[in-house]
Amino acid sequence: MRPEQLALVLRPRSGMEAVDLGIRLVQAHARSIFATSFAVILPPALLIIAVVGYALEMPSLAGTLIWWLKPLYDRALLHGLSHAVFGEQPGVRQTWRALPGLIRHSALLPALLWRRLDPLRSTRLPVDQLEGLKGRVARDRRRIVANRVGGAGFGLMFCCANFEYVLLFGAIALIENLLPERVSILEHIWPAMTGSEVIDPQQAIWVALAFNLGYACMVGLIEPFYVAGGFALYLKRRTDLEAWDVELLFRRLASEGAKRLAMLALLVACGVTLLPAPAAEASEPRREAAIRRAPKAIAEVLKAPEFGKSRKHQQLQFRAEPETKTQDAPGWLKRWLEFWRGAGRWMAEGLRIAGWIGIAIVAAILLRVLLRQLGVIRARRTPPPPPAEVAGLDIRPESLPDDVAEAARQLLASGRHREALGLLYRGALSRLAHQSQIPFARGDTEGDCLMRVTRAGSGARAYFAQLTRSWQGVAYAHTAPTGEDSERLCTGWREAFGGGS
């Protein structure tokens, strides 16, 4: 790498300033970098989603594979960024052509195996890809490059990794707010994320595949900033270690001096040709001329902001006191002091043990509260009694017949579809509220009831979802179910809740 050809201003920077420089680099070359990002990330992601997620029906593994292949994406992005710092903009075709060579010569296999969880992956990547070092030399070089920028590199990784999910869940929330009332995608996303039984497996797998595709798109948006920030930290460390800024300053001064000498030689040659008889003057040795010009060149160098600074360093130290002879204390005083010194040690040890015990108790309490909030453990408390009515329907057990399914079948036979489905729906709510202890509220709608049953993980949620759709169709759209659907609802009620009320 030739620093004089860089299209960046090299100067001493802090770690966060270097990360900001990488972000500015992405902004300056946004079109080519993001085109490369999506061209490299989306085709493998779509292939993984189609084969692993859809064909093998393992969408969770597909999402993990998309995340695990980030080192492959990073190499293509760094290829574009390393050309962008020199003012070039390689297209997507050039990146695809260079990708096989990047895979072979940039230590991709270790990056996908034992170095996959390295938090400073983007900072150490240029050592493997741009410097081409291997073995122990590469390990030492990676350690030196990552030194003193670990905090900035870890902060960059933490922010980028979390911002991917912030954007993804923000997009889900936006879609949820744009959907019509009583239509929700969360009832499919939440069971798919938690791995619990879902209402419709076919719909759930499509939701999971869409979730994976959305995650791949967010990786395509955020990963360029992560790679560019790490590359800027690498350039900062190269500048610190090899003094690129000072080297460029001296090269600029040398170039200006060469131009001045060439102009002086041209003037002398013109004068010699024009003069009729050249005067015989003693030529001054080049060493003395250089010595005379040295103070001026040094003064120009010292005008740079890196020089001419003074810093005071103050440090407090204990002053060694001269040893003075003291008289021996009496025996009783020594024993008294020794007793309290031992008691102090015992008290300090006891307080230390008590402090660790207190910390362990507080940690256990916090862990229990966290697990309770996540739903891993449930608090042992008496649930409130179920309401007598939900959504305007009476769900008291005494208001229902002994055999709800048979009574509903008789109502259906007489053509009273609304009363029959209402009876099945009231019976289902009653069973779920009184036997499964699902906390329905008096003002819950049909959609709220379905959401509560889904989140509670009830075994009857698939049937309850079907019954809810049929009840909403006959209650609001006045659409009566067919005879087969009605018979299936009555049979399913008996299978889900038993024969009695």
FENZIGI-V873461 format. One record per residue. RES is the residue in one letter. PSI is psi in whole degrees, -180 to 180 (999 if undefined). OMEGA is omega in radians with two decimals (none if undefined). Layout:
# FENZIGI-V873461
RES/PSI/OMEGA
RES/PSI/OMEGA
This chain:
# FENZIGI-V873461
M/129/-3.12
R/109/-3.04
P/-24/-3.12
E/-16/3.14
Q/-1/-3.13
L/141/3.08
A/27/3.13
L/156/3.05
V/115/-3.13
L/124/3.09
R/162/3.09
P/129/-3.12
R/156/2.97
S/171/-3.12
G/-45/-3.11
M/-32/3.05
E/-37/3.10
A/-41/3.09
V/-41/3.10
D/-36/3.07
L/-41/3.09
G/-40/3.11
I/-40/3.09
R/-35/3.10
L/-41/3.08
V/-42/3.13
Q/-38/-3.11
A/-30/-3.11
H/45/-3.00
A/-42/-3.04
R/-52/-3.09
S/-38/-3.07
I/-45/-3.13
F/-31/3.04
A/-42/3.08
T/-41/-3.10
S/-51/-3.10
F/-31/3.12
A/-26/-3.13
V/-32/-3.03
I/-44/-3.01
L/-43/3.14
P/-48/3.06
P/-36/3.14
A/-43/3.12
L/-38/3.10
L/-43/3.13
I/-42/-3.14
I/-40/-3.11
A/-43/-3.05
V/-56/-3.04
V/-45/-3.06
G/-45/-3.05
Y/-52/-3.08
A/-46/3.14
L/-6/3.11
E/48/3.07
M/72/-3.09
P/-30/3.12
S/-42/3.09
L/-35/3.11
A/-44/3.09
G/-39/3.11
T/-40/3.13
L/-39/3.09
I/-41/3.10
W/-39/-3.04
W/-26/-3.10
L/13/3.12
K/-39/3.08
P/-31/3.07
L/-45/3.10
Y/-39/-3.08
D/-35/-3.11
R/-40/3.07
A/-39/3.13
L/-40/3.12
L/-31/3.07
H/-44/3.11
G/-40/-3.12
L/-37/3.14
S/-27/3.02
H/-30/-3.11
A/-32/-3.14
V/-15/3.05
F/12/3.11
G/6/3.12
E/160/3.11
Q/86/3.14
P/140/-3.13
G/-177/-3.12
V/-38/-3.14
R/-44/3.12
Q/-38/3.13
T/-42/3.11
W/-36/3.10
R/-35/-3.12
A/-12/-3.04
L/-42/3.10
P/-42/3.09
G/-37/3.10
L/-38/3.14
I/-38/-3.08
R/-35/-2.93
H/16/-3.12
S/24/3.07
A/50/-3.12
L/-39/-3.08
L/-49/3.06
P/-34/3.13
A/-28/3.11
L/-11/-3.09
L/-98/-2.97
W/-13/3.09
R/16/-3.08
R/-35/-3.08
L/20/3.11
D/119/-3.12
P/-20/3.13
L/35/-3.07
R/-43/-3.09
S/-28/3.12
T/-36/-3.13
R/-14/-3.09
L/-42/-3.14
P/-26/3.10
V/-43/-3.14
D/-38/-2.99
Q/-42/-3.05
L/-36/-3.14
E/-23/3.08
G/29/-3.13
L/157/-3.12
K/161/3.03
G/-145/-3.07
R/-34/3.11
V/-43/3.12
A/-40/3.12
R/-45/3.12
D/-39/-3.13
R/-41/3.10
R/-39/3.13
R/-41/-3.12
I/-41/-3.12
V/-39/-3.11
A/-9/-3.12
N/137/3.07
R/1/3.04
V/16/-3.12
G/-40/-3.14
G/-46/3.12
A/-40/3.12
G/-41/3.12
F/-40/3.09
G/-38/3.08
L/-46/3.13
M/-44/-3.09
F/-45/-3.11
C/-44/-3.11
C/-42/-3.13
A/-39/-3.14
N/-31/-3.11
F/-27/3.04
E/-46/-3.12
Y/-30/3.06
V/-46/3.11
L/-40/-3.11
L/-49/-3.14
F/-27/3.02
G/-39/3.09
A/-40/3.10
I/-43/3.12
A/-37/3.10
L/-45/3.11
I/-40/3.14
E/-38/3.14
N/-25/-3.14
L/-15/-3.14
L/155/3.10
P/163/3.11
E/145/-3.12
R/6/3.04
V/124/-3.06
S/142/3.03
I/-9/-3.11
L/-29/-3.14
E/-16/3.04
H/-36/-3.09
I/-43/-3.06
W/-48/3.07
P/-34/3.13
A/-35/3.13
M/-38/-3.10
T/-11/3.13
G/13/3.14
S/176/-3.12
E/136/-3.07
V/167/-3.11
I/-51/-3.14
D/106/-3.09
P/-36/-3.12
Q/-43/3.09
Q/-36/-3.10
A/-38/-3.13
I/-35/3.07
W/-37/3.08
V/-42/3.11
A/-39/3.11
L/-40/3.07
A/-36/3.08
F/-43/3.11
N/-41/3.12
L/-40/3.07
G/-38/3.10
Y/-40/3.10
A/-39/3.10
C/-40/3.11
M/-35/3.04
V/-40/3.09
G/-28/3.11
L/-38/-2.99
I/-32/-3.03
E/-36/3.07
P/-38/3.12
F/-37/3.13
Y/-45/-3.13
V/-42/-3.14
A/-39/3.09
G/-44/3.09
G/-38/3.11
F/-38/3.09
A/-36/3.05
L/-36/3.07
Y/-44/3.10
L/-36/3.09
K/-44/-3.13
R/-37/3.07
R/-38/3.10
T/-41/3.13
D/-43/-3.04
L/-38/-3.02
E/4/3.07
A/52/-3.14
W/-37/-3.11
D/-41/3.11
V/-39/3.12
E/-43/3.12
L/-34/3.10
L/-45/3.12
F/-38/3.11
R/-37/3.11
R/-41/3.10
L/-41/3.12
A/-38/3.12
S/-42/3.10
E/-39/3.10
G/-38/3.10
A/-38/3.10
K/-41/3.13
R/-42/3.12
L/-40/3.11
A/-41/3.10
M/-41/3.11
L/-41/3.13
A/-38/3.11
L/-43/3.12
L/-41/3.12
V/-42/3.13
A/-40/3.11
C/-40/3.12
G/-38/3.14
V/-40/-3.14
T/-29/-3.09
L/-30/-3.12
L/139/3.13
P/-42/-3.13
A/110/-3.11
P/134/3.12
A/141/-3.14
A/97/-3.14
E/143/3.14
A/124/3.13
S/134/-3.12
E/137/3.13
P/144/-3.12
R/-31/-3.11
R/-43/-3.14
E/-37/3.11
A/-41/3.12
A/-37/3.11
I/-39/-3.13
R/-35/3.14
R/-13/-3.07
A/-47/-3.12
P/-39/-3.14
K/-43/3.12
A/-39/3.12
I/-39/3.13
A/-38/3.11
E/-38/3.11
V/-41/-3.10
L/-10/3.07
K/-15/3.14
A/151/-3.10
P/-16/-3.13
E/-17/-3.10
F/173/3.07
G/15/3.13
K/144/3.06
S/145/-3.11
R/134/3.12
K/138/3.14
H/119/3.14
Q/142/-3.11
Q/135/3.12
L/134/3.11
Q/147/3.07
F/135/3.12
R/130/-3.12
A/122/3.11
E/141/3.09
P/141/-3.13
E/132/3.11
T/141/3.13
K/129/3.11
T/154/3.11
Q/146/3.11
D/137/3.10
A/155/3.12
P/161/-3.06
G/-42/-3.11
W/-33/3.13
L/-39/3.11
K/-43/-3.14
R/-39/3.13
W/-45/3.12
L/-39/3.13
E/-38/3.11
F/-48/-3.10
W/-29/3.07
R/-43/3.09
G/-41/3.10
A/-38/3.11
G/-40/3.11
R/-42/3.11
W/-41/3.13
M/-41/3.12
A/-42/3.13
E/-41/3.11
G/-41/3.10
L/-37/3.12
R/-44/3.12
I/-42/3.11
A/-37/3.11
G/-43/3.11
W/-38/3.09
I/-43/3.11
G/-41/3.11
I/-41/3.13
A/-39/3.13
I/-45/3.13
V/-41/3.12
A/-40/3.12
A/-40/3.12
I/-44/3.13
L/-39/3.12
L/-41/3.13
R/-40/3.11
V/-42/3.13
L/-45/3.13
L/-34/3.10
R/-38/3.10
Q/-36/3.13
L/-9/3.13
G/9/3.12
V/-42/3.07
I/152/-3.12
R/141/3.13
A/139/3.13
R/96/3.11
R/154/-3.11
T/120/-3.13
P/153/3.11
P/154/3.13
P/146/3.13
P/151/3.10
P/158/3.12
A/-28/-3.13
E/145/3.04
V/124/-3.13
A/34/3.14
G/9/-3.12
L/137/3.13
D/118/-3.10
I/17/3.09
R/138/-3.13
P/-34/-3.11
E/-15/3.11
S/0/-3.09
L/152/3.08
P/167/-3.12
D/-42/3.13
D/97/-3.05
V/-42/-3.09
A/-42/-3.13
E/-39/3.11
A/-39/3.11
A/-36/3.13
R/-38/3.10
Q/-40/3.10
L/-38/3.11
L/-37/3.14
A/-30/3.13
S/5/3.08
G/9/-3.13
R/75/-3.04
H/-40/-3.11
R/-45/3.13
E/-37/-3.11
A/-48/3.14
L/-34/3.07
G/-39/3.11
L/-44/3.11
L/-41/-3.11
Y/-42/3.10
R/-40/3.12
G/-39/3.11
A/-44/3.11
L/-41/-3.13
S/-46/3.14
R/-45/-3.11
L/-34/-3.11
A/-43/-3.02
H/-30/-3.10
Q/-43/-3.14
S/-4/3.08
Q/38/3.07
I/126/-2.99
P/76/3.05
F/150/3.05
A/158/-3.06
R/-36/-3.08
G/12/3.14
D/141/3.00
T/178/3.11
E/-39/3.11
G/-40/3.09
D/-42/3.13
C/-43/3.12
L/-40/3.12
M/-40/3.13
R/-41/3.14
V/-40/3.14
T/-47/-3.12
R/-31/3.14
A/-14/3.12
G/32/-3.13
S/146/3.12
G/-17/-3.12
A/15/-3.03
R/-31/3.12
A/-45/3.11
Y/-39/-3.12
F/-36/3.09
A/-43/3.12
Q/-42/3.14
L/-38/3.14
T/-43/3.13
R/-41/3.12
S/-41/-3.14
W/-41/3.10
Q/-35/3.13
G/-42/-3.11
V/-28/-3.08
A/-37/-3.04
Y/-37/-3.13
A/-6/-3.14
H/43/3.13
T/109/-3.11
A/139/3.10
P/161/3.09
T/170/-3.13
G/-40/3.13
E/-43/3.12
D/-39/3.14
S/-45/3.12
E/-38/3.12
R/-36/3.11
L/-41/3.12
C/-43/3.12
T/-41/3.13
G/-33/3.10
W/-43/3.13
R/-38/3.12
E/-33/-3.08
A/-37/-3.01
F/-3/-3.13
G/-179/-3.03
G/-40/-3.08
G/177/3.12
S/999/none
